[in-house]
């Protein structure tokens, strides 16, 4: 009910406004469609335009303000931020009905067909960047439902002998303004046959890039090469760019693969988003691939820095293009896209020549392949900036008609570049293998030479070691002989059995110097003396030769103390030993270099009285009675012979011990 009231209001508005401004509508000559009308007609003299700066005018308001419509020449400079209402008249001079659609380089076009009886038909959204998804790609053409599938175009039927008006609301794409305000009239049936040539061409290009993309990724997986990786990414973006580039009839990615009709992000449609990502990604990875292929970062770091600056510019430009609504002249918008790549390309080309002179033969492939790519890219950029393409001078038929679209020419250039660079990647891999083989041969030669040098060195070192070993062995035998001789001397100064026999029920010693000779000793007074006899045990500082030398001094000192008799008690004997050791080593002088001495214990044994007089300097005495009772007698806390004299409180004292037959006494020098 609401929809019916809406259209009754529209028809009434058409009636009254048409009556009030009949002269304006009647003066606009309709474009006559005849049998000789071209497939794509541009009726430049058969339209009126109303500027809508804010995009707030609706269809009904546009009808009411149609007296404000002006010829396109009187509208003034085009502003990409504005919306435009375009009114066109068409008159059929055909003998049959025909389907048409309107086309132009617009972001979107909303058209309304007004027939002579006042009826209005609103068409689906059209426009170069809207998507134009083909619903027929999702249906079975043998099913009845396929007859209801909508066309990819905003079709309207022009009946034979009919005259009608089309009122369209159009908005341009920032940076890509239409060349004129004229919406071209396209014969749908005849154009379907014309576009097949473009589809075949694009299909061939896509087939080439699919094969090269597979090759690129296989090359990377096989060789793990950075240049191969970037080549694969670049070819993939090239494939995506050809899919998303708008040829004469739009983006085939949005026609056959994804339905993104009338979807927007920022100031662009989803078609424009995919187009921008593909285009900027392709050129970015082209320069990265060229850099890796020619090893620019290693040999020309300043040129590599320029490449990074260019990539930063591309990313910034892409984001601004998709997010900022502006009315800047395309020549200024894409000036950087035209000049900066040329500058970087010239530096790259110079670097490639240098690499070729340095011996990188495969650089010739990039030098050759980059020329057509560079030329076609300049043609493409010049087209974006509004300049006429060199292909515009070709006849508008066949391949000339396709090449007049700069997107198609760039797609061909991409394929040419990709095919040549595929050969370059193969040749580079072969070159790398040869360089690796040379390097391996060189390394093998170096290793062989080093092995020879090492063998000679080993022989020399072995000879030296053998000589040194022989010298060391001789020295060792000499030292060993001296030590063994010293050991015999040290053993000979220990008490002989003559001094031991008859004095003890049993007498046992464990004398095991760590280094064959050492500083431990035991001493027994002469058996020629009557009265008590003396047993002494000493532990001199040091091991080996130093300890043995000191033990001789201690042994001689004891012989000196008890040379005549054994009347001196053990405590005084220890103090005498302290004196003899200190003076014997000159340690009683302030300039003495040594500070050595010994620990000692002296026992004076009275057999008739069955008593033992004991005094010790850090060596104690163990007494085990016949009943098994163990008594330990502590020694004084002093050592003998050192530079520091013994204080009175630490001087040894005599301890008298009674014993019985069967008792055992033990003295140890280490561990207890």
C-alpha positions as CSV (number, residue, x, y, z in Angstrom):
1,X,0.0,0.0,0.0
2,X,2.8,2.4,0.9
3,X,4.7,1.6,-2.3
4,X,1.6,2.3,-4.3
5,X,1.0,5.7,-2.7
6,X,4.7,6.5,-3.3
7,X,4.5,5.8,-7.1
8,X,1.2,7.7,-7.3
9,X,2.9,10.7,-5.8
10,X,5.9,10.3,-8.3
11,X,3.5,10.2,-11.3
12,X,1.6,13.2,-10.0
13,X,4.9,15.1,-9.6
14,X,5.9,14.2,-13.1
15,X,2.6,15.4,-14.5
16,X,2.6,18.8,-12.8
17,X,6.3,19.5,-13.0
18,X,6.3,18.4,-16.6
19,X,3.4,20.9,-17.3
20,X,5.1,23.7,-15.5
21,X,8.5,23.1,-17.3
22,X,7.4,21.4,-20.5
23,X,9.4,23.8,-22.6
24,X,12.7,22.6,-20.9
25,X,12.1,18.9,-21.4
26,X,10.7,19.4,-24.9
27,X,13.7,21.4,-26.0
28,X,16.1,18.5,-25.1
29,X,16.5,16.5,-28.2
30,X,16.4,12.7,-27.6
31,X,19.3,10.5,-28.8
32,X,17.9,8.4,-31.6
33,X,18.8,4.8,-31.5
34,X,18.9,3.4,-35.0
35,X,20.2,0.3,-36.7
36,X,23.5,2.1,-37.3
37,X,24.0,3.1,-33.6
38,X,27.3,1.8,-32.4
39,X,27.5,-0.8,-29.7
40,X,28.9,1.9,-27.3
41,X,27.3,5.3,-28.0
42,X,28.2,8.5,-26.2
43,X,25.2,10.9,-26.6
44,X,27.0,14.1,-25.5
45,X,24.3,16.5,-26.8
46,X,21.3,14.7,-25.3
47,X,21.7,15.2,-21.6
48,X,21.1,17.8,-18.8
49,X,23.0,17.9,-15.5
50,X,22.1,19.0,-11.9
51,X,24.9,19.3,-9.4
52,X,24.2,17.9,-5.9
53,X,27.2,19.1,-3.8
54,X,26.2,17.2,-0.6
55,X,24.5,14.2,-2.1
56,X,21.3,15.1,-0.3
57,X,18.9,15.4,-3.2
58,X,16.6,12.4,-3.7
59,X,14.8,11.3,-6.9
60,X,11.6,13.1,-6.1
61,X,13.4,16.3,-5.3
62,X,15.4,16.0,-8.5
63,X,12.1,15.8,-10.4
64,X,10.8,18.9,-8.8
65,X,14.1,20.8,-9.5
66,X,14.5,19.7,-13.1
67,X,14.2,23.3,-14.3
68,X,17.6,23.7,-12.6
69,X,19.2,21.1,-14.9
70,X,21.8,22.5,-17.3
71,X,23.7,21.3,-20.3
72,X,27.0,19.6,-19.3
73,X,29.0,22.5,-20.8
74,X,27.4,25.0,-18.4
75,X,27.9,23.0,-15.2
76,X,31.4,24.2,-14.5
77,X,34.6,22.4,-13.4
78,X,34.1,18.8,-12.3
79,X,34.3,18.2,-8.5
80,X,34.9,14.6,-7.5
81,X,33.4,15.3,-4.1
82,X,30.0,16.3,-5.6
83,X,27.1,14.1,-6.7
84,X,25.6,14.6,-10.1
85,X,22.1,14.0,-11.4
86,X,22.2,13.3,-15.1
87,X,19.1,13.3,-17.3
88,X,19.2,11.7,-20.7
89,X,16.6,11.1,-23.4
90,X,16.5,8.2,-25.8
91,X,14.2,7.5,-28.8
92,X,14.0,4.2,-30.5
93,X,13.9,4.1,-34.3
94,X,14.3,0.4,-34.3
95,X,11.9,-2.2,-35.5
96,X,12.4,-4.4,-32.4
97,X,12.8,-4.0,-28.7
98,X,16.3,-3.9,-27.3
99,X,18.1,-4.0,-23.9
100,X,20.6,-1.3,-23.0
101,X,22.6,-0.2,-20.0
102,X,24.4,3.0,-19.1
103,X,28.1,3.0,-18.4
104,X,30.7,5.5,-17.2
105,X,33.8,5.8,-15.0
106,X,31.8,6.3,-11.8
107,X,31.9,4.9,-8.3
108,X,28.2,4.1,-8.6
109,X,25.2,5.1,-10.7
110,X,21.6,4.9,-9.5
111,X,19.3,5.2,-12.6
112,X,15.5,5.6,-12.9
113,X,13.8,5.0,-16.2
114,X,10.8,7.4,-16.8
115,X,8.6,6.3,-19.6
116,X,6.1,8.4,-21.6
117,X,3.1,7.3,-19.6
118,X,4.8,8.6,-16.4
119,X,5.8,5.2,-15.0
120,X,9.1,4.9,-13.3
121,X,11.5,1.9,-13.1
122,X,14.4,2.0,-10.7
123,X,17.4,0.0,-12.0
124,X,20.0,-1.9,-10.0
125,X,23.1,0.0,-9.0
126,X,25.6,0.4,-11.9
127,X,29.0,2.0,-12.1
128,X,32.6,1.0,-13.1
129,X,33.6,0.2,-9.4
130,X,30.5,-1.4,-8.0
131,X,31.3,-5.0,-8.7
132,X,28.9,-6.2,-11.5
133,X,28.7,-9.7,-10.0
134,X,27.3,-12.3,-12.5
135,X,24.5,-14.1,-10.7
136,X,24.5,-16.6,-13.6
137,X,27.8,-18.0,-12.3
138,X,25.9,-19.4,-9.3
139,X,22.9,-21.0,-11.0
140,X,22.2,-24.1,-13.1
141,X,21.2,-22.8,-16.6
142,X,19.1,-25.9,-17.1
143,X,16.8,-25.1,-14.2
144,X,13.7,-22.8,-14.5
145,X,15.1,-20.7,-11.7
146,X,17.9,-19.6,-14.0
147,X,15.4,-17.5,-16.0
148,X,15.0,-15.2,-13.0
149,X,18.7,-14.7,-12.3
150,X,19.4,-10.9,-12.6
151,X,21.8,-9.6,-15.2
152,X,25.2,-8.3,-14.1
153,X,24.3,-5.0,-15.8
154,X,21.6,-2.4,-14.9
155,X,19.5,-3.3,-18.0
156,X,16.4,-1.4,-19.3
157,X,14.4,-2.2,-22.4
158,X,13.9,0.4,-25.1
159,X,10.8,-0.6,-27.0
160,X,10.4,0.0,-30.7
161,X,9.2,3.5,-31.4
162,X,9.4,4.5,-27.7
163,X,10.9,7.7,-26.3
164,X,12.0,7.6,-22.6
165,X,14.0,9.6,-20.1
166,X,16.7,8.2,-17.8
167,X,17.5,10.1,-14.6
168,X,20.7,8.9,-13.0
169,X,22.4,9.8,-9.7
170,X,26.2,9.4,-10.1
171,X,29.2,9.7,-7.8
172,X,32.8,9.6,-8.9
173,X,35.7,7.8,-7.4
174,X,38.3,10.1,-5.8
175,X,41.4,10.3,-8.0
176,X,39.6,8.6,-10.9
177,X,37.2,11.2,-12.3
178,X,35.2,10.4,-15.4
179,X,36.4,11.9,-18.6
180,X,32.9,13.5,-19.2
181,X,29.5,13.6,-17.6
182,X,28.0,11.5,-20.4
183,X,26.8,8.1,-19.5
184,X,27.4,5.9,-22.5
185,X,24.6,3.8,-24.0
186,X,25.6,0.2,-24.4
187,X,23.8,-2.4,-26.6
188,X,23.8,-5.3,-24.2
189,X,23.4,-8.2,-26.7
190,X,26.0,-7.0,-29.1
191,X,28.4,-6.1,-26.4
192,X,28.3,-9.6,-25.0
193,X,29.9,-10.8,-28.2
194,X,32.4,-8.0,-28.2
195,X,33.6,-8.7,-24.7
196,X,34.5,-12.3,-25.5
197,X,37.8,-11.2,-27.1
198,X,38.7,-9.4,-23.8
199,X,37.8,-12.4,-21.8
200,X,40.0,-14.7,-24.0
201,X,42.9,-12.3,-23.7
202,X,42.6,-12.0,-19.9
203,X,42.2,-15.7,-19.6
204,X,45.4,-16.3,-21.5
205,X,47.2,-13.8,-19.4
206,X,45.9,-15.3,-16.2
207,X,46.9,-18.8,-17.4
208,X,50.4,-17.6,-18.0
209,X,50.6,-16.0,-14.5
210,X,49.1,-19.1,-12.8
211,X,51.8,-21.3,-14.3
212,X,54.5,-18.8,-13.4
213,X,53.1,-18.5,-9.9
214,X,53.3,-22.3,-9.4
215,X,56.9,-22.2,-10.8
216,X,57.9,-19.3,-8.6
217,X,56.7,-21.0,-5.4
218,X,58.2,-24.3,-6.4
219,X,61.5,-22.6,-7.1
220,X,61.4,-21.1,-3.6
221,X,60.5,-24.4,-1.9
222,X,63.3,-26.2,-3.8
223,X,66.0,-23.6,-3.3
224,X,65.0,-21.7,-0.2
225,X,66.2,-18.5,-2.0
226,X,65.0,-15.1,-0.9
227,X,64.8,-13.9,-4.5
228,X,62.6,-17.0,-5.3
229,X,60.3,-16.2,-2.4
230,X,59.9,-12.5,-3.5
231,X,59.4,-13.6,-7.1
232,X,56.6,-16.0,-6.0
233,X,54.9,-13.2,-4.0
234,X,55.3,-10.7,-6.9
235,X,53.8,-13.1,-9.4
236,X,50.9,-13.9,-7.0
237,X,50.1,-10.1,-6.7
238,X,50.5,-9.8,-10.5
239,X,47.9,-12.5,-10.9
240,X,45.6,-10.8,-8.4
241,X,46.1,-7.5,-10.1
242,X,45.0,-8.8,-13.5
243,X,42.0,-10.3,-11.9
244,X,41.0,-7.0,-10.2
245,X,42.0,-4.5,-12.9
246,X,39.1,-2.9,-14.5
247,X,39.1,-3.6,-18.3
248,X,36.5,-2.2,-20.7
249,X,33.7,-4.0,-18.8
250,X,34.9,-4.0,-15.2
251,X,36.7,-6.3,-12.8
252,X,36.3,-10.0,-13.5
253,X,37.4,-10.9,-10.0
254,X,34.2,-9.2,-8.8
255,X,32.2,-10.6,-11.7
256,X,32.9,-14.3,-11.4
257,X,34.6,-15.0,-8.0
258,X,33.1,-12.9,-5.2
259,X,29.9,-11.0,-4.8
260,X,31.0,-7.6,-3.5
261,X,28.4,-5.5,-5.2
262,X,27.7,-2.1,-3.5
263,X,30.0,-2.7,-0.5
264,X,32.2,0.1,0.6
265,X,35.2,0.7,2.9
266,X,36.3,4.3,3.5
267,X,35.7,6.3,0.3
268,X,36.2,3.3,-2.0
269,X,34.1,0.2,-2.9
270,X,35.4,-3.3,-2.1
271,X,36.2,-3.5,-5.8
272,X,38.5,-0.5,-5.4
273,X,39.9,-1.9,-2.2
274,X,41.0,-5.2,-4.0
275,X,42.3,-3.2,-6.9
276,X,44.4,-1.0,-4.7
277,X,45.8,-3.9,-2.7
278,X,46.7,-5.8,-5.8
279,X,48.2,-2.8,-7.7
280,X,50.3,-1.5,-4.8
281,X,51.3,-5.0,-3.7
282,X,52.5,-5.8,-7.2
283,X,54.7,-2.8,-7.6
284,X,56.1,-3.1,-4.0
285,X,57.1,-6.7,-4.4
286,X,58.5,-6.0,-7.9
287,X,61.1,-3.6,-6.4
288,X,61.8,-6.0,-3.5
289,X,62.3,-8.9,-5.9
290,X,64.6,-6.8,-8.1
291,X,66.6,-5.8,-5.0
292,X,67.0,-9.4,-3.9
293,X,67.7,-10.7,-7.4
294,X,70.5,-8.1,-8.0
295,X,71.7,-8.3,-4.3
296,X,71.3,-4.5,-4.0
297,X,71.4,-4.4,-0.2
298,X,74.8,-6.0,-0.2
299,X,76.5,-4.0,-3.0
300,X,74.4,-0.8,-3.2
301,X,73.0,0.1,0.3
302,X,72.0,3.6,-0.7
303,X,69.9,2.3,-3.5
304,X,68.3,-0.2,-1.1
305,X,67.4,2.7,1.2
306,X,65.7,4.4,-1.8
307,X,63.6,1.3,-2.4
308,X,62.5,1.3,1.2
309,X,61.5,5.0,0.9
310,X,59.6,4.2,-2.2
311,X,57.7,1.3,-0.5
312,X,56.8,3.6,2.4
313,X,55.5,6.1,-0.1
314,X,53.4,3.5,-1.8
315,X,51.8,2.3,1.5
316,X,51.0,5.8,2.5
317,X,49.6,6.7,-0.8
318,X,47.4,3.6,-0.8
319,X,45.9,4.4,2.6
320,X,45.3,8.0,1.7
321,X,43.6,7.0,-1.6
322,X,41.2,4.7,0.2
323,X,40.4,7.0,3.1
324,X,40.4,10.6,1.9
325,X,37.6,12.2,-0.1
326,X,39.2,14.9,-2.3
327,X,39.0,16.8,-5.5
328,X,42.7,16.9,-6.4
329,X,43.6,16.7,-10.0
330,X,44.7,13.1,-11.0
331,X,47.9,14.5,-12.4
332,X,48.9,15.7,-8.9
333,X,47.5,12.6,-7.2
334,X,49.6,10.2,-9.2
335,X,52.6,12.5,-9.8
336,X,54.6,10.7,-7.1
337,X,53.6,7.3,-8.6
338,X,55.0,8.5,-11.9
339,X,58.2,10.1,-10.8
340,X,59.5,8.2,-7.7
341,X,59.5,4.8,-9.4
342,X,61.3,6.3,-12.4
343,X,64.0,7.6,-10.1
344,X,64.4,4.4,-8.2
345,X,64.2,2.4,-11.5
346,X,67.1,4.4,-12.9
347,X,69.2,3.7,-9.8
348,X,68.3,0.0,-10.1
349,X,69.2,-0.1,-13.7
350,X,72.6,1.5,-13.0
351,X,73.2,-1.0,-10.2
352,X,72.2,-3.9,-12.5
353,X,74.8,-2.7,-15.1
354,X,77.4,-2.6,-12.4
355,X,76.5,-6.1,-11.2
356,X,76.7,-7.3,-14.8
357,X,80.2,-5.8,-15.1
358,X,81.2,-7.4,-11.8
359,X,80.5,-10.8,-13.3
360,X,76.8,-11.4,-12.5
361,X,75.9,-12.6,-16.0
362,X,72.2,-13.3,-15.0
363,X,71.7,-9.5,-14.4
364,X,71.2,-9.2,-18.2
365,X,67.8,-10.9,-17.9
366,X,66.6,-8.1,-15.5
367,X,68.1,-5.4,-17.7
368,X,66.1,-6.8,-20.7
369,X,62.9,-7.6,-18.9
370,X,62.6,-4.4,-17.0
371,X,62.4,-2.2,-20.1
372,X,58.9,-3.3,-21.4
373,X,57.6,-3.4,-17.9
374,X,58.9,0.2,-17.2
375,X,57.4,1.5,-20.5
376,X,54.0,-0.1,-20.0
377,X,53.9,1.1,-16.4
378,X,54.5,4.7,-17.6
379,X,51.7,4.3,-20.1
380,X,49.4,3.1,-17.3
381,X,50.3,5.9,-14.9
382,X,49.9,8.5,-17.7
383,X,46.4,7.1,-18.2
384,X,45.6,7.4,-14.5
385,X,46.8,11.0,-14.6
386,X,44.5,11.8,-17.5
387,X,46.9,11.8,-20.4
388,X,46.1,10.2,-23.7
389,X,47.7,6.7,-24.1
390,X,49.9,6.0,-27.1
391,X,47.5,3.2,-27.9
392,X,44.7,5.7,-28.4
393,X,46.1,6.2,-31.9
394,X,45.4,2.6,-32.7
395,X,42.2,1.7,-34.5
396,X,39.3,1.1,-32.1
397,X,38.9,-2.5,-33.1
398,X,40.3,-5.9,-32.2
399,X,43.5,-5.7,-30.1
400,X,43.6,-1.9,-30.5
401,X,40.3,-1.6,-28.7
402,X,41.7,-3.7,-25.8
403,X,45.1,-1.9,-25.6
404,X,43.4,1.5,-25.4
405,X,42.5,0.5,-21.9
406,X,45.8,1.1,-20.0
407,X,44.9,-1.6,-17.5
408,X,45.0,-4.2,-20.3
409,X,48.3,-2.9,-21.7
410,X,49.8,-3.1,-18.2
411,X,48.5,-6.7,-17.8
412,X,50.3,-7.7,-21.0
413,X,53.5,-6.0,-19.8
414,X,53.2,-7.9,-16.5
415,X,53.1,-11.2,-18.3
416,X,56.0,-10.3,-20.5
417,X,58.1,-9.2,-17.6
418,X,57.0,-12.3,-15.6
419,X,58.0,-14.7,-18.3
420,X,61.4,-13.2,-18.9
421,X,62.0,-13.0,-15.1
422,X,61.1,-16.7,-14.8
423,X,64.0,-17.4,-17.1
424,X,66.0,-15.0,-15.0
425,X,65.2,-16.9,-11.8
426,X,66.1,-20.2,-13.5
427,X,69.4,-18.8,-14.7
428,X,70.1,-17.2,-11.4
429,X,69.6,-20.5,-9.7
430,X,72.0,-22.1,-12.2
431,X,74.5,-19.3,-11.6
432,X,74.2,-19.7,-7.8
433,X,74.8,-23.5,-8.2
434,X,77.9,-22.8,-10.3
435,X,79.2,-20.2,-7.9
436,X,78.6,-22.7,-5.0
437,X,80.5,-25.4,-7.0
438,X,83.4,-23.0,-7.6
439,X,83.3,-22.1,-3.9
440,X,83.3,-25.7,-2.9
441,X,86.2,-26.5,-5.3
442,X,88.1,-23.6,-3.8
443,X,87.4,-24.7,-0.3
444,X,88.3,-28.3,-1.2
445,X,91.7,-27.1,-2.5
446,X,92.2,-25.0,0.6
447,X,91.3,-27.9,2.8
448,X,93.8,-30.2,0.9
449,X,96.5,-27.6,1.3
450,X,95.7,-27.1,5.0
451,X,95.8,-30.9,5.5
452,X,99.3,-31.0,4.0
453,X,100.4,-28.2,6.2
454,X,98.8,-29.9,9.2
455,X,100.5,-33.2,8.4
456,X,103.9,-31.5,8.2
457,X,103.1,-29.6,11.4
458,X,102.1,-32.8,13.1
459,X,105.3,-34.5,12.0
460,X,107.4,-31.6,13.3
461,X,105.4,-31.4,16.6
462,X,105.6,-35.2,17.0
463,X,109.3,-35.1,16.6
464,X,109.6,-32.3,19.0
465,X,107.4,-34.1,21.5
466,X,109.4,-37.2,21.2
467,X,112.6,-35.3,21.9
468,X,111.0,-33.5,24.8
469,X,109.6,-36.8,26.1
470,X,113.0,-38.4,25.9
471,X,114.5,-35.4,27.7
472,X,111.8,-35.5,30.3
473,X,112.2,-39.2,30.8
474,X,115.9,-38.8,31.3
475,X,115.3,-36.0,33.8
476,X,112.6,-38.1,35.5
477,X,114.9,-41.1,35.8
478,X,117.6,-38.8,37.3
479,X,115.1,-37.3,39.7
480,X,113.7,-40.7,40.5
481,X,117.1,-42.1,41.2
482,X,118.0,-39.2,43.4
483,X,114.7,-39.6,45.3
484,X,115.2,-43.3,45.8
485,X,118.8,-42.6,46.9
486,X,117.5,-40.0,49.4
487,X,114.9,-42.5,50.6
488,X,117.6,-45.0,51.4
489,X,119.5,-42.3,53.3
490,X,116.3,-41.3,55.2
491,X,115.5,-44.9,56.0
492,X,119.0,-45.5,57.2
493,X,118.7,-42.7,59.8
494,X,115.7,-44.4,61.4
495,X,116.4,-46.5,64.5
496,X,118.1,-49.8,63.7
497,X,116.8,-53.0,65.3
498,X,119.8,-52.9,67.7
499,X,118.3,-49.9,69.4
500,X,114.8,-51.5,69.5
501,X,115.5,-55.0,70.6
502,X,114.9,-55.7,74.3
503,X,113.3,-52.4,75.1
504,X,109.7,-53.2,74.1
505,X,107.5,-56.3,74.4
506,X,106.4,-55.3,70.9
507,X,107.2,-52.4,68.6
508,X,105.3,-51.5,65.4
509,X,105.6,-48.6,63.0
510,X,103.7,-47.4,59.9
511,X,106.0,-45.1,58.0
512,X,104.7,-44.4,54.5
513,X,105.9,-41.1,53.1
514,X,103.6,-39.7,50.4
515,X,106.4,-38.8,48.0
516,X,108.8,-41.7,48.7
517,X,110.6,-39.4,51.2
518,X,109.0,-37.2,53.7
519,X,109.1,-35.2,56.9
520,X,107.9,-37.8,59.4
521,X,110.4,-39.7,61.6
522,X,110.7,-41.6,64.9
523,X,113.9,-41.7,67.0
524,X,115.2,-43.9,69.8
525,X,118.1,-43.1,72.1
526,X,121.3,-45.1,72.1
527,X,121.1,-48.6,73.6
528,X,124.6,-48.0,75.1
529,X,123.2,-45.7,77.7
530,X,122.0,-47.0,81.1
531,X,118.9,-45.9,82.8
532,X,115.8,-44.7,81.1
533,X,115.6,-44.6,77.3
534,X,113.9,-42.0,75.1
535,X,111.5,-42.4,72.2
536,X,110.7,-39.3,70.0
537,X,108.3,-38.9,67.1
538,X,108.3,-35.8,64.9
539,X,106.2,-34.4,62.0
540,X,108.2,-31.8,60.0
541,X,106.7,-29.2,57.7
542,X,106.6,-30.1,54.0
543,X,106.6,-33.3,52.0
544,X,109.1,-34.9,49.8
545,X,112.6,-33.4,49.6
546,X,111.9,-30.4,51.9
547,X,110.4,-32.5,54.6
548,X,113.2,-35.1,54.4
549,X,115.9,-32.4,54.7
550,X,114.1,-31.0,57.8
551,X,113.7,-34.4,59.3
552,X,117.5,-34.9,59.1
553,X,118.0,-31.6,61.1
554,X,115.5,-32.8,63.7
555,X,117.1,-36.3,64.0
556,X,120.6,-34.8,64.4
557,X,119.3,-32.3,67.0
558,X,117.8,-35.2,69.0
559,X,121.1,-37.0,68.8
560,X,122.8,-33.9,70.1
561,X,120.3,-33.4,73.0
562,X,120.7,-37.0,74.2
563,X,124.3,-37.5,73.1
564,X,125.7,-38.3,76.6
565,X,122.8,-39.4,78.6
566,X,119.0,-39.4,78.9
567,X,118.8,-37.2,81.9
568,X,117.0,-34.3,80.2
569,X,113.3,-34.5,80.8
570,X,111.0,-34.5,77.7
571,X,109.7,-30.9,78.2
572,X,113.2,-29.4,78.3
573,X,114.3,-31.7,75.4
574,X,111.4,-30.2,73.3
575,X,112.5,-26.7,74.1
576,X,116.1,-27.6,73.2
577,X,114.8,-29.1,69.9
578,X,113.0,-25.8,69.3
579,X,116.2,-23.9,69.7
580,X,118.3,-26.2,67.5
581,X,115.8,-26.2,64.6
582,X,115.4,-22.4,64.8
583,X,119.1,-21.7,64.8
584,X,119.9,-24.5,62.4
585,X,117.6,-22.8,59.8
586,X,118.7,-19.3,60.8
587,X,115.1,-18.5,61.6
588,X,116.3,-16.6,64.7
589,X,117.3,-13.7,62.3
590,X,115.0,-11.1,61.1
591,X,116.1,-11.5,57.5
592,X,115.4,-15.2,57.4
593,X,113.6,-16.4,54.3
594,X,112.2,-19.6,55.8
595,X,109.6,-20.2,58.5
596,X,109.6,-24.0,59.1
597,X,109.5,-26.3,62.0
598,X,107.9,-29.5,63.3
599,X,105.5,-31.0,65.7
600,X,107.0,-33.6,68.1
601,X,106.4,-35.9,71.1
602,X,109.1,-37.2,73.5
603,X,108.7,-40.2,75.9
604,X,111.3,-41.0,78.5
605,X,110.6,-44.6,79.7
606,X,111.6,-45.9,83.1
607,X,111.3,-49.7,82.9
608,X,112.2,-50.4,86.5
609,X,109.6,-48.0,87.8
610,X,107.1,-48.8,85.0
611,X,106.5,-45.1,84.3
612,X,106.6,-42.9,81.2
613,X,107.4,-39.2,81.2
614,X,105.6,-37.6,78.2
615,X,105.8,-34.1,76.7
616,X,104.3,-33.2,73.3
617,X,104.2,-30.2,71.0
618,X,100.9,-30.8,69.1
619,X,101.4,-34.5,69.1
620,X,99.4,-36.4,71.7
621,X,99.8,-39.8,73.3
622,X,97.3,-42.7,73.4
623,X,97.5,-45.1,76.3
624,X,95.5,-48.4,76.1
625,X,95.6,-50.4,79.3
626,X,95.6,-54.1,79.5
627,X,92.0,-53.9,80.5
628,X,91.2,-52.0,77.3
629,X,90.7,-48.6,78.7
630,X,91.9,-45.8,76.4
631,X,93.4,-42.6,77.7
632,X,94.5,-39.7,75.5
633,X,97.1,-37.3,76.8
634,X,97.0,-33.9,75.2
635,X,100.1,-32.1,73.9
636,X,100.8,-28.4,74.3
637,X,99.5,-26.1,71.6
638,X,102.8,-25.1,70.1
639,X,105.1,-26.0,67.3
640,X,108.9,-26.1,67.4
641,X,111.5,-24.2,65.4
642,X,109.4,-21.5,63.8
643,X,110.4,-17.8,63.7
644,X,107.8,-17.0,66.4
645,X,109.1,-18.0,69.8
646,X,107.0,-20.1,72.1
647,X,105.2,-18.2,74.8
648,X,105.5,-19.4,78.4
649,X,101.9,-20.4,78.7
650,X,102.3,-22.7,75.6
651,X,105.5,-24.4,76.6
652,X,105.4,-28.2,76.9
653,X,104.9,-29.8,80.3
654,X,105.9,-33.2,81.5
655,X,103.2,-35.7,82.2
656,X,104.2,-38.9,84.2
657,X,102.2,-42.0,83.3
658,X,102.3,-45.3,85.2
659,X,101.9,-48.5,83.1
660,X,101.6,-52.2,83.6
661,X,102.7,-55.1,81.5
662,X,100.4,-55.5,78.6
663,X,99.7,-51.8,78.2
664,X,100.0,-50.2,74.7
665,X,101.1,-46.7,73.8
666,X,100.5,-45.1,70.4
667,X,101.6,-41.8,68.7
668,X,100.4,-40.7,65.3
669,X,101.6,-37.8,63.2
670,X,98.5,-37.2,61.0
671,X,94.8,-37.5,61.2
672,X,94.2,-37.8,65.0
